[in-house]
């Protein structure tokens, strides 16, 4: 998906041209359905601003009053189930595919995520990352069996970044499960086993409902904007930056005036991709 300036604001990645992908997505879906039966969900896990379905998150995040970046926490029972999913080869393949698509179509964002992750690994080696083959910091398992989201934005995610969404389950994608991008007035067929990347922090998005006899789950990956700001500020909060280095804090505030222009630079253009291909073939 391109905006008027040919910037890539959405990636309809679909699926790899690999006959085994169907088996991979079926195995991932089966693993999530088994994990759902093992979990004990709280009301806030089942009813939330994104929809009415159980979900659990894992990975590294920063925000919501945290003093330093840390791992998203689950109960012992749920944590065991989530860890089994993170260790699942099919889930790992989904994660790697999404990260690879990000690298190709949004290389600036991929580089930022990778560099931020490397900095955090060096600064806080105790942090546990979801996947070795993915630059995304966190993931959410939307367990279904009817994962249909309300219109929402994911405000905690990096605003210029991409969120990776992989749809799973058994439903007719011509009749339901579509991805709705409300701001753009676009409705996109989203078949099971397919992956789409969007800037979920700034695009209002949701899904078309499915029939009562169908199932839909999803697996998402993303990167908290707070992690990037934490690293940029020298591994400290804005308040600590102001106290420790007032001049740097003032400079950071001055940059807010050009933040929109800076944010736009993270979105690669179609021309950027062609130039990269030409450079590689020379």
C-alpha positions in Angstrom: 0.0 0.0 0.0 1.5 3.4 -1.1 0.5 6.9 0.0 0.5 9.9 -2.4 4.3 10.2 -2.1 4.9 6.5 -2.9 5.7 5.7 0.7 5.0 2.2 1.8 2.3 2.4 4.5 1.2 -1.3 4.3 2.6 -4.6 3.2 0.2 -7.3 2.0 2.8 -10.0 2.3 0.5 -13.0 1.8 2.5 -16.2 2.3 5.7 -17.7 1.0 5.7 -19.7 -2.2 6.2 -22.9 -0.4 4.0 -25.9 -0.4 4.8 -26.6 3.3 3.4 -23.2 4.4 -0.1 -24.7 4.7 1.3 -27.3 7.1 3.1 -24.6 9.1 0.1 -22.4 9.6 -2.1 -25.4 10.5 0.5 -26.5 13.1 0.7 -23.0 14.5 -3.1 -22.8 14.7 -3.3 -26.2 16.4 -0.6 -25.2 18.9 -2.6 -22.0 19.8 -5.8 -23.9 20.2 -4.2 -26.4 22.5 -2.6 -23.5 24.5 -6.0 -21.8 24.8 -7.3 -24.9 26.6 -4.4 -24.8 29.0 -4.7 -21.1 29.9 -6.8 -19.5 32.7 -7.9 -16.1 31.3 -8.8 -13.1 33.4 -11.7 -11.0 32.4 -9.3 -8.3 31.1 -7.7 -11.0 28.9 -11.1 -11.8 27.3 -12.8 -8.4 27.1 -10.6 -5.5 26.1 -10.6 -2.5 23.8 -9.5 -4.5 20.8 -12.3 -7.0 21.0 -14.0 -9.9 22.8 -11.6 -12.8 22.6 -8.8 -14.1 24.9 -5.3 -12.9 24.2 -1.9 -13.0 25.9 1.3 -11.1 25.2 5.0 -11.9 25.6 8.3 -10.3 25.0 10.0 -7.0 26.0 8.2 -3.7 26.5 8.5 -0.4 28.2 5.7 2.0 29.2 2.7 2.1 31.5 4.6 3.2 34.5 7.6 0.9 34.1 10.8 2.3 35.5 13.0 0.3 33.1 12.2 -2.0 30.1 11.1 -5.4 31.2 9.4 -8.6 30.1 5.7 -8.8 29.8 4.4 -11.0 32.6 1.8 -13.8 32.7 0.6 -16.1 35.5 2.6 -19.4 36.0 0.0 -21.4 34.1 -0.4 -19.0 31.3 3.4 -18.4 31.1 4.0 -22.1 30.6 1.5 -22.2 27.7 3.0 -19.0 26.1 6.5 -20.4 26.4 5.4 -23.5 24.7 4.2 -21.4 21.8 7.4 -19.3 21.6 9.3 -22.6 21.4 7.0 -24.0 18.7 8.8 -24.4 15.3 5.7 -23.4 13.4 5.2 -20.2 15.4 8.9 -19.4 15.0 8.6 -19.7 11.3 5.7 -17.3 11.3 7.8 -14.9 13.3 10.8 -15.2 11.0 8.7 -14.7 7.9 7.2 -11.4 9.3 10.6 -10.1 10.3 12.0 -10.9 6.8 9.2 -9.1 5.1 9.8 -6.1 7.3 13.5 -6.2 6.4 12.8 -6.1 2.7 9.9 -3.6 2.5 10.6 -1.4 5.5 14.4 -1.6 5.9 14.8 1.6 7.9 12.3 0.3 10.5 14.0 -3.1 10.5 17.4 -1.5 11.1 16.0 0.7 13.9 14.4 -2.3 15.6 17.5 -4.4 15.2 19.8 -1.7 16.6 17.5 -0.9 19.5 17.3 -4.6 20.4 21.1 -5.0 20.2 21.5 -2.0 22.5 19.1 -3.4 25.0 20.7 -6.9 24.9 24.0 -5.3 25.8 22.6 -3.0 28.5 20.1 -5.5 30.0 21.2 -9.0 29.3 18.6 -10.4 31.6 15.8 -9.5 29.2 14.2 -12.5 27.5 13.4 -12.0 23.8 10.8 -14.0 22.0 12.6 -15.2 18.9 16.2 -15.3 17.6 14.9 -14.9 14.0 12.8 -11.8 14.5 13.6 -8.2 15.3 10.2 -7.5 16.9 10.3 -7.0 20.6 6.9 -8.4 21.6 4.1 -10.6 20.3 0.5 -11.2 21.1 -1.4 -14.5 20.7 -5.0 -13.8 19.9 -6.6 -17.2 20.7 -10.0 -16.8 19.1 -11.9 -18.9 18.4 -13.4 -15.7 16.9 -10.7 -13.1 16.8 -12.5 -10.1 15.3 -11.1 -6.8 16.4 -13.0 -3.5 16.9 -11.6 -0.4 15.2 -8.6 0.6 17.2 -5.0 1.9 17.1 -2.1 0.4 19.1 -0.9 3.6 20.6 2.0 2.1 22.5 3.7 0.8 19.4 6.4 2.8 17.6 4.4 5.3 15.5 6.5 5.0 12.3 7.0 1.2 12.8 5.1 -1.7 11.4 3.1 -4.3 13.3 3.0 -7.7 11.8 -0.3 -9.6 11.7 -0.7 -13.3 10.7 -4.2 -14.6 10.4 -5.0 -18.3 11.3 -8.0 -20.5 11.5 -10.7 -21.8 9.2 -13.0 -19.2 7.6 -14.0 -18.0 4.1 -11.9 -14.9 3.5 -14.3 -13.7 0.8 -17.1 -13.4 3.3 -15.4 -12.4 6.6 -12.2 -11.8 8.5 -11.2 -8.9 6.2 -8.8 -6.2 7.5 -10.5 -2.8 7.6 -8.3 0.3 7.3 -10.8 2.9 8.4 -8.7 6.0 7.7 -8.0 4.9 4.2 -11.5 3.6 3.4 -10.0 0.2 2.4 -11.3 -3.3 3.1 -8.8 -6.1 2.4 -9.4 -9.8 2.1 -7.2 -11.5 4.7 -7.1 -15.3 4.1 -6.0 -17.7 6.9 -2.2 -18.2 6.8 -1.5 -14.8 5.3 0.5 -11.9 6.8 0.0 -8.2 6.6 2.1 -5.4 8.1 0.7 -2.0 8.9 1.7 1.0 11.1 -0.9 0.0 13.7 -0.1 2.9 16.0 -1.4 5.5 13.5 -3.9 3.6 11.2 -7.3 2.8 12.7 -7.9 -0.9 11.9 -10.2 -3.8 12.7 -11.9 -6.9 11.1 -15.1 -7.9 9.4 -16.9 -10.6 11.5 -16.9 -14.3 10.6 -19.8 -16.8 10.8 -20.5 -18.6 14.0 -19.3 -21.9 12.5 -15.9 -20.5 11.5 -12.8 -19.9 13.6 -10.2 -17.1 13.4 -7.1 -16.7 15.5 -4.1 -14.3 14.9 -0.5 -13.9 15.8 0.9 -10.3 16.0 4.4 -8.9 16.5 5.3 -5.3 17.3 7.8 -2.9 18.9 7.0 -0.5 21.7 7.9 3.1 21.0 8.9 3.5 24.6 11.9 1.1 24.1 13.2 3.3 21.3 12.9 6.5 23.3 14.5 4.8 26.3 17.6 3.9 24.2 17.7 7.3 22.5 17.7 9.1 25.9 20.7 7.2 27.0 18.8 4.3 28.8 16.8 6.6 31.0 13.4 8.3 31.3 12.5 11.7 30.1 12.5 12.9 33.7 15.9 11.5 34.3 17.2 13.0 31.1 15.9 16.4 32.1 17.6 16.1 35.5 20.9 14.7 34.3 21.3 16.7 31.1 19.0 19.7 30.7 20.7 20.8 27.5 20.1 17.4 25.8 16.5 17.4 27.2 15.9 20.9 25.6 17.3 19.7 22.3 15.0 16.6 22.5 12.0 18.9 23.1 13.0 21.1 20.2 13.0 18.1 17.9 9.3 17.6 18.6 8.6 20.4 16.1 10.1 18.3 13.3 8.9 14.9 14.6 6.2 14.4 12.0 8.7 15.0 9.2 11.2 12.7 10.9 8.6 10.1 11.4 7.8 10.1 7.7 11.4 9.3 6.8 11.1 5.8 8.3 8.6 4.9 5.6 10.5 3.6 2.6 9.3 4.4 -0.9 8.8 2.0 -3.8 11.8 3.8 -5.4 14.0 2.9 -2.4 13.3 -0.8 -3.0 14.1 -0.6 -6.7 17.3 1.3 -6.0 18.3 -1.4 -3.5 17.7 -4.2 -6.0 19.7 -2.3 -8.7 22.6 -1.9 -6.3 22.6 -5.5 -5.4 22.7 -6.6 -9.1 25.5 -4.3 -10.1 
